[in-house]
Amino acid sequence: MSDRRVAITGIGVLSPVGNELEQFWDSLVEGKSGIGHITNIDASNFACRIGGEITDFDPKIYFKNPKDARRTDRYGQMAMAAAKMAYEDSGMEECNFDPFRFGCMVGSGIGGLMTLEKQHEVYLNKGPSRVSPFTIPMMIGNIASGLISMEYGLCGPNMSIVTACATANNNIGEAWRMIKFGDADIFLAGGAEASISAMGLAGFASMKALSLRNDDPVRASRPFDKDRDGFVMGEGAGVVVIEELEHAKARGAEIYCELAGYGVSADAHHMTSPHPEGVGAGRCMDMAMRHAGVNPSDVDYVNAHGTSTFLGDICETKAIKDSFGEHALNGLLVSSTKSMTGHLLGAAGGVELAACVQAIRTGTVPPTINLENADEECDLDYVANHSRQKDVKVALSNSFGFGGHNATLIVKSMD
């Protein structure tokens, strides 16, 4: 791989704790939960009735043609919102750029589930001839990348990787790889998800994957706590502009940090459960550190996958201890921002990378809230309940998905 370096020059976040980057970050630092009772659908008959919903969201303002918002599933609307924020944050709208060198990789773990549900109901009640002609384009998982490219005239590499909850990290990581290989200079990359729907809730609840702490939503997502009982579903989008470093410097871009490393692996173990010893996750982190040219002791902060599931939190803890050795117990800070946002599935990696960038930018590590009684097998420093000041030079973000997919990203300060 070439020595081309990759910078992050724009960030867009839409999350249950904030509809733009600064609001999102302030909420994380304050330990504010975005989990509440579900309002977008009638969840009264569901086992799980809580989630991290996006509020005060008007999708029309993120499209050049507001009518296009009506022809886009909620996940695509959120992807477009985060992409617009990142694009504008990067200053690209004021620059002339080669459209054939500007790519887009924004994925979704599930895609347009809400559209599928609504149009299936139309089919049942009114027959096949009444199903919308926009059904397929609205529900497919690659359409967000396509729509974003059309909105901004991006003719470079364009695709969407689907790896469940590792989706955003894989899309950002593979975009990084293409810049490193010289196939593009700039990408909009990340993930979006909107699956707080009837089938989304019912499906995950049937797997016994969701928290049932319906009487206390803000305390339901509790990674690494011994009383955790499953994850809380969230929705949103996280998109970054990543750019070849010299290209960014030449146009005078504000550079947040360097996207320095990317790791990817498979557990090859079970459809939904992680490897009990976390070996796939460990290999993934090791690869990312190798690409980034950092030693385990150089990493200051790990934004954990940390979903608040019984097996997942233990296995990730084991993986971190294996990969980081003595440093895991002596200086490394680990936290799960999912304790506040819930689990954004295919969008998780995008918003969590933004948290890593902000940790470097501000010298603050966000907490793991609701960590009141740590599991005996989860014995790292999880920055319990309150954010902490630390000079963060290197941060690592983990995302692991059903199917045994593992993806890790590393960001470094620009020295």
N, C-alpha and C positions, 0 to 999 in steps of 0.2 A: 504494500500500500504506500502511496506517495506521502511526502512530508507536508502536504497541504493541510493547514490548520483550519478549524471551523469555529466560528464565533456565533454566539446568540445575540441578535440585534433587535429582536422584537418579541413581545410576550402578550398573549391574549388569554384571559381566564374568565370563565363563566361557571360559577360554583354555588353550592347551597349556602356558603358563608360570604359571598360577594360576587357582584356581577362585573367586576373589573379588578385589575391586578392589585391596586393599593387597598381597596376595601377587603379583598380576599386575604391579603397579607396581614392587615391590621387585625382582622378577626382571628387568624391563626395565632398571632402573637399574644392576643388577649385570652386565648383559650375558649373562644366562643363557639358553641355548637350550632350547626345548621340543621339539626335533626328535629323533626316535629311530626305531628299526625298528618297523614296524607290527605290532601284536599283536592288534587286534580282529578281523582276518580273516587267513587264510592267504595271505600275499603272496609265497610262495616262487617262484611261477611268473611273477611280474610283472616287467617291466623296472624299474619303480620300486618299491622296498620300504620306503620311509621316509615319515614324515609327522609332523605335530604333533597327537597324539591327546590327548583329555581323559581323565585318569585319576582314580580315586577319586571317581567321580561316581555318586551314588544319586539318580535322578530322583524317586523317590517322595516325598522330603521337601519337594519344591517344589510339590506339589499338595495342595489341601485334602482331596481324596479320593484316597488313594494308588493306588486301582484305575485311576484315569484315566491314570496314567503308562503302563500296559500297552496302552492304546488310543491311544497317541501315538507317532509316529515319533521317532527320536533327535533330529532337528533341532528338533521341537516341544518335546521334553523340555528341550532346552538353552535354547530361547526362553523357556519358562516359568521356568526357573531364573534367567536373567538378569533377567527381568521382575520376579520376586519380590524379588530383591536390590535392584533399582532402586526398586521401590515402597516397600519397607521403609526404604531409605536416605533416601527423600524425606520420610518421616514422614507419608505420606498415610493410613496405616492408623489413625492417631490423630486424623484430621480428618474432619469432615463435609464432603462435597463434592457438588456437583451432578453426578450421573452422566451427564446429558445434555450436559455441557460437558467431559467427560473422554473423550478418544479413544484409539485404539490403532492404530499402524502398525508392525508388525514383519514383515519380509519374509524371503525366502530365495531365493538365486540358483537353486537346483536343486530344493529341496523334499525330499519323502520318498523319496529314491532307495533307501534300504535296505529300506523297506517294499515298494516295487515289485519289487525283486530277490527278496525272500523269498517274496512271494505269486506271482510268476511261476514260481518253482520249485515251489510247491504246485500250481499249475495244471498244470505239465508232468508232475508225478509222480502227482497224485491226481485231476486233472480239474477242470473249472470250478466244479462244485458245492461244492468244498472251499475255494475262495478266501474269505478272511475278508470279512465285510460291512463291516469297518472299513478295507478297503484304500484306497478312494478318499478318505475323509476324512483318513486318516493321511498320504497322500502329497501332497495338493494344497498348493501353496505359500502359500495364504492362511490355512491353518487355524490357524497360530500366533496370528495377530491375533485370530481368532475365539475360540480357547480362552482367551487372556489376558483378553479382554473378559468372557467368562462367569465366569471365576475371580474377577474383582474388580467385576463389575457395571458395566462401563463402557459407556454407551449413546451416547457421542458418535461422531464420524466414525470409521469403522473400515474399513481396506483394507490391501492389501499390494501394493507396487510391486515388480516383478521386472525388474531391469536387470543381471543377472549380478553381477559383482564391485562394481558401484556401488550395489547394492540397499540396503544399510543407510544410506548417505548420502542416497539419494533419499527413503527413508521418513522419515528424521529431517528432511530439508530440506522436504519437502512438509507434514509436521506443523507445522513452524515457520511455513510460509506460511499455514496455516489459522488458527493462533493470531494471526498478524499481521492477518489479515482479519477476525478476530472470530468465527470459526465454532466455536471451542473455547477453553478456558482452559488445559487440561492434556493432555498426551499421554504415553503410554508408546510409545517409538519406537526402532527399531533393526533388527537382523538376526540370523539364526541359520543355521548350516550344519552338515551332517553327511554328507559325501560321500566319506569315506575308505572306499570300498566297492569291490567288484569292478568294477562298471561305471564308477565314478568314476575309479578308477586306470587302467583299461584305456583309457577314452576320452581322458583327458588325455595319457596316455603315447603313444597312437597319433598324437596331434597333435605329438609331440616337444616338448611344453610343460613336462614335468617334469624336475627334476634327477635324474640317475642316479648320484649320488655315494653309492651304497648302503654303501660301506665307511667312510664318515665322515659320519654323519648331521648332527652338530652343526655341521659346517662346510659343509653343502650349500646352505643359503640364504645367498647372498652378493651382495645387491644392489650394483650399481655396480662390482663387482670384475670385472676383465677375464677371470677364469677361471670366471665364472658359467655355468651350463649349464641353467637352467630353474628354475621355482618349485617349492617344496615345499608340498604341500597340508596345510592345517590344518583343524581343526574347532572349533566353539565358538559363542558368542553374545555380543553387546554390545547392551545396551538402556539408554536414558536416560529420565528423566522431564524433559520440558521444559514450562515453565509461564510464563504471562504474568507479567511481573515484579511488577506491583502485587498480583496474586493471591497470589504467593509471599510477598511482604512482609506482606500482611494476615494470613496464617496463621502467620507467624513461621518460615518455612522457612529452612533453611541453604542458601545460594546458592553454588554452586561458581563460576560465571562466567556470562557472557552468551553465548548463541548468537546471533551478530550478523549472519552472512552466509551465503548459500547461492547457489551457482552451478551451472548445468546446461547441457550442450551435447551435440552429436553430432559425431563425426568424419565420418560419411557417406563412409567410405573403404574399409573392409574388414571382413569378418565377425569376424576375430580379431586382426588386427594394428592397432596404433595408426597414426595419421597420421604419416608420417616426420618432419615438422617440428613435431609436437605442437601444431598450431594449435587443435584442438578443446579440448585440455586447457588451453591458454593462455586461450582465451575463457572457459572455465569459471571459472578462477581470477580473471580480471578481473571477471566478473559478481559473484562472491562478495565481492570487495573493494569493489566499488561499493555493493552492498547493505549491507555492514558499515560503510561510511563511513570506510574506512581507505585510506591510500596504500601502495604497495608497501614503502616504507621503514619503515612502521609494523609490518610483520609480522616477528616475531622468530624464529619456528620454523615449518617446514613438515614435517608428517608425510607423507612421500611415499607414493604408491602403491607404488613400488619393489618389484616382485615378484621380481627376480633373473632376468628374461628379457632376452635380448640386445637386442631392439628396444625393449622397453618402458622400460627404464632410460635409454637414450639419448634417446628421444623426450620423456620427462618432464623430463629435464635441459634439453633445448632449450626446452621450454615454460616452465619456471621462469625461465630466462635471458631469454626474451622478455618475460614478464610483469613480472619484477622489475628488469630492467635492471641498472644498476651495483650495486644492493643485493644481487643474487644472488651476486656475487663479493666482496662487501665488507660482511659483517656478518650475512647470512642463514644460519641453521643449518637443515640439511635432514637428516633421517634416516629410515630404513626399519625400523620395528619388526618387519616381516615377516622380517627376518634372524633373529629369535628365535622368533616365533610360527608361522612359515610363513604361507601365504596362506589366510585363512579365507573366501575367496570372498564370498558374500553377507553374511557377518557381519563382514568386515574393517573396514568403515567404523565400525561400532559400537564395537569394541574400540580402534580407533585414535583415535576421538574421545575416548575415555576417557583415552588416553595424552596427548592434547593438553591436556585439562583438568588432568591431574596435573602436566604441565609448568608450567602457569600456577600451580597451587596450591603447588608445591614449589620452583620455581625451578631445576629440573633438566631437561635435555634428554636423552632416552634415545639410546643409540648405534645405529649400524649396525655390527653385529658381522661378522666374517669379511671385512672390507674390508682386504685385505692388499696388493693391487696394483691401484689404481684404473684403470678403463678410461680411455684418453686422451680419450674423448668425454664422460666423466662427470667434470667438473672443479669441482664445487661443494664446499662444506664439509659433508661427510656425517656429521660427528661420529663419526669412525672408531673403533670398538672400545671406547671408554670414554665413559660419560656425562659431561656437562659442565654446570657451574653457569652459569645465565644467568637474569636477571630477565625472564621471559617475560610480556609483556602481551597479545600477540596471536599466536594460533597458527592455522594453516591445515591442513586434512586433505584429501588427494586420494583419490578412488576412481574407477577407470576399468574398464569392463566390456566383454566381448565384445559385438559389435554396435555398437561405437563410442560407448557411453554414458559420459559424464563427469559427475561430481558432486563438488563441493567444499563444505566447511563451514568456517566461521571462528568461533572463540571468542575472547572478550575478557575480561580481568579486570574485575571490578566496581570502578570507581573512585568 
